[in-house]
Amino acid sequence: MEAAPRASAAGTEVGAPVRSSHIRSNDRKRVACQGCDVQIGAMAKTATIARPSPALSKPREGRRGRPKKGTAGLVTEQIVAVATELFFERGLAATNMDDVAARAHSSKRTLYARFPSKEALFETVIISFIRERLQFVQSVKSADETPTQTLLSLGERFLEQVLTPETVSLYRLLVCESDKFPNLPRILEEEGWEPTIRLIAEVLRQDSVLRGVDDDEIRFLAETFLALTAESPLRRASLGLQPPKMTDQIRKDLRRAILIFRNGYISQRSVS
């Protein structure tokens, strides 16, 4: 006997043809975000996500109660790691707090004491993820590196963290869910964009050609550097036009972009 068609959230049978004229604008967005969740789930199969600690992953016998003294930080890390895993596997809409508590082997009381809502947990996951990635991008100029080599090292480190299945999955998720989280723009600005710009600006100030350039000009150059080196690879990976990983072609394009970038501001300085 054939199973009856399931109804979607919008009231349409799954598998049945959908007429665009019958879909309201909000429904179109819902369908689009469901598509994002499907893409995220598929990519998560190949992503290497930080797994919870084996010691914390073992189910505890007996009643789940208050964490032992001195383990509160570990419990919070476990919850964030599990939530990250679930958000990447299922997407935001299909993940609920009960699932997080169950997989983290934590009581719901413990979970809600730390994160009063799924939105608060999602924001913590984003902040934790961004901070972890930025730690790997920190660059210190070597004594034997030229300014061009320093910029190339910075660009490669940044792209190695951006072009991963996890980062691309999160980027897609943020595009789908940004309107539901009014704090997201502020979080992305404070935790992602501004620290990255400050890091690039610090590297640019080490270039003797830019000695004496004011902060506004340095910031403009840092934003230009980020756009030239990272915007296109991230966009193409997010659209599925290229795999989310560093390739020889991307390294070649990065070197060309940096040469154009540095020659450009050298020419500007010589003219002025």
C-alpha positions in Angstrom: 0.0 0.0 0.0 1.4 3.4 -0.9 2.0 5.8 1.9 -0.1 9.0 1.9 1.7 12.1 0.8 3.1 14.1 3.7 2.0 17.7 4.0 4.6 20.4 4.1 4.7 23.3 6.5 3.0 25.5 3.9 0.1 23.0 3.6 1.3 21.5 0.3 1.7 17.8 -0.3 5.4 16.8 -0.5 6.1 15.7 -4.0 3.0 17.5 -5.4 3.6 20.3 -8.0 3.4 23.8 -6.5 2.1 26.7 -8.4 4.1 29.9 -7.8 0.9 31.9 -8.0 -0.4 30.1 -4.9 2.7 30.8 -2.8 2.7 34.0 -0.7 6.0 35.9 -0.3 6.6 34.6 3.2 6.0 31.1 1.9 8.5 31.6 -0.8 11.1 32.6 1.8 10.2 29.5 3.9 10.7 27.2 0.9 14.0 28.9 0.1 15.2 28.5 3.7 14.2 24.8 3.6 16.3 24.5 0.5 19.2 26.0 2.5 18.7 23.5 5.2 18.8 20.7 2.7 22.1 22.0 1.2 23.5 22.5 4.7 22.6 18.9 5.7 24.2 17.5 2.5 27.4 19.5 3.0 27.6 18.5 6.7 28.1 14.9 5.6 31.5 15.8 4.3 32.4 18.4 6.9 34.8 17.8 9.7 33.1 19.2 12.7 34.7 19.4 16.1 33.2 16.4 17.9 32.3 16.5 21.6 34.8 15.1 24.0 34.5 11.3 24.2 34.6 11.5 28.0 31.7 13.9 28.0 29.8 12.1 25.2 29.3 8.9 27.3 25.8 8.7 28.6 25.7 9.1 32.4 23.9 6.6 34.4 21.1 7.6 36.7 19.3 10.9 36.9 20.7 13.9 35.1 21.2 16.5 37.8 23.3 19.6 38.4 26.8 19.4 37.0 29.5 18.6 39.5 31.5 21.5 40.9 34.3 22.5 38.6 32.7 21.0 35.5 30.4 23.8 34.5 32.7 25.1 31.8 33.1 21.7 30.3 29.3 21.2 30.2 28.9 24.5 28.4 31.6 23.6 25.8 29.9 20.3 25.3 26.5 21.9 24.7 28.0 24.4 22.2 29.9 21.7 20.4 26.7 19.5 20.1 24.6 22.5 19.0 27.1 23.4 16.3 27.0 19.8 15.1 23.2 19.7 14.9 22.9 23.2 13.3 25.3 22.0 10.5 23.6 18.6 10.1 19.9 19.8 10.1 19.8 23.5 9.8 18.4 25.9 12.3 14.7 25.3 11.8 14.9 21.5 12.2 17.0 21.7 15.4 15.3 22.0 18.7 16.5 22.3 22.3 15.3 18.8 23.2 17.6 17.4 20.6 20.6 19.4 21.9 20.0 18.3 25.5 19.6 14.6 24.5 22.8 14.5 22.4 24.8 16.5 25.0 23.5 14.1 27.7 22.4 17.1 29.6 19.2 17.9 31.4 17.0 20.5 29.9 17.2 22.4 33.1 21.0 22.6 32.7 20.6 23.6 29.1 18.1 26.4 29.7 20.1 27.7 32.7 22.9 28.5 30.2 20.9 29.3 27.1 17.3 30.5 27.7 16.4 30.0 24.0 17.5 28.4 20.8 18.2 31.9 19.5 20.6 32.6 22.3 22.3 29.2 21.7 22.6 29.9 18.0 24.2 33.3 18.6 26.8 31.7 21.0 27.6 29.1 18.3 28.2 31.8 15.7 30.5 33.8 18.1 32.4 30.7 19.1 32.8 29.6 15.5 34.1 33.0 14.3 36.5 33.4 17.2 38.0 30.0 16.6 38.5 30.6 12.9 40.1 34.0 13.5 42.7 32.5 15.9 44.2 30.6 13.0 44.5 33.7 10.8 46.8 35.6 13.2 49.9 36.6 11.3 53.2 37.8 12.5 55.6 39.2 9.9 58.9 37.2 9.6 62.1 39.1 9.4 62.9 37.6 5.9 59.4 38.2 4.4 58.7 41.0 1.9 55.5 43.0 2.3 54.0 41.0 -0.7 54.9 37.7 1.0 53.3 38.8 4.2 50.1 39.8 2.5 50.1 36.4 0.6 50.6 34.5 3.9 47.7 36.4 5.5 45.5 35.8 2.4 46.2 32.1 2.4 45.5 31.7 6.1 42.3 33.6 5.8 41.0 31.6 2.8 42.0 28.3 4.5 39.5 29.1 7.2 36.8 30.6 5.0 36.8 27.8 2.3 35.7 24.9 4.5 32.5 23.0 4.4 31.6 24.3 7.9 32.2 27.9 7.1 30.2 27.7 3.9 27.4 25.9 5.6 27.2 28.6 8.3 27.3 31.3 5.7 24.3 29.8 3.9 22.5 29.4 7.2 23.0 33.0 8.1 21.7 34.2 4.8 18.5 32.2 5.3 17.9 33.1 9.0 19.3 36.7 9.2 15.8 38.3 9.3 14.8 36.2 12.3 17.8 37.3 14.4 18.1 41.1 14.6 21.3 40.8 16.6 23.1 38.9 13.8 24.4 42.0 11.9 25.8 43.4 15.1 27.4 40.0 16.0 29.0 39.6 12.6 30.2 43.1 12.6 31.8 43.0 16.1 33.1 39.4 16.1 33.9 38.8 12.4 34.3 41.9 10.2 35.9 44.4 12.6 38.6 42.0 14.0 39.5 40.9 10.5 39.8 44.4 9.2 42.0 45.4 12.2 44.2 42.4 11.6 44.7 43.3 7.9 45.3 46.9 8.8 48.0 45.9 11.3 49.8 44.0 8.6 49.5 46.9 6.1 51.0 49.3 8.6 54.2 47.1 8.6 54.7 48.1 4.9 57.2 51.0 4.7 55.4 52.3 1.6 52.4 53.1 3.8 54.3 54.9 6.5 52.5 58.1 7.5 49.1 57.0 5.9 46.2 57.9 8.1 43.9 55.4 9.7 40.9 56.0 7.4 43.1 55.2 4.3 44.5 52.1 6.0 41.0 50.9 6.8 39.9 51.5 3.2 42.9 49.5 1.9 42.1 46.7 4.4 38.5 46.5 3.2 39.7 46.5 -0.4 42.2 43.7 0.3 39.4 41.6 1.9 37.1 42.1 -1.1 39.8 41.3 -3.7 41.0 38.1 -2.0 38.0 36.5 -0.3 34.7 37.7 -1.7 34.8 35.8 -5.0 36.0 32.4 -3.6 33.4 32.5 -0.8 30.6 33.4 -3.2 31.4 30.7 -5.6 31.7 28.1 -2.9 28.4 29.1 -1.3 26.7 28.8 -4.7 28.2 25.4 -5.3 30.3 26.5 -8.2 33.5 25.3 -6.7 34.4 23.0 -3.7 34.8 24.7 -0.4 38.6 24.2 -0.2 41.8 25.8 -1.2 43.0 24.8 -4.7 46.1 25.6 -6.8 43.9 27.9 -9.0 42.7 29.9 -6.0 46.3 30.3 -4.8 47.3 31.5 -8.2 44.3 34.0 -8.3 45.2 35.1 -4.8 48.8 35.9 -5.8 47.6 37.9 -8.8 45.1 39.8 -6.7 47.7 40.8 -4.1 50.2 41.9 -6.8 47.5 44.1 -8.3 46.5 45.4 -4.8 50.0 46.3 -3.7 51.1 47.8 -7.0 48.0 49.9 -6.9 48.7 51.5 -3.6 52.4 51.9 -4.4 51.4 53.8 -7.6 48.9 55.9 -5.7 51.5 56.9 -3.1 54.1 57.8 -5.8 51.6 60.1 -7.5 50.5 61.8 -4.3 
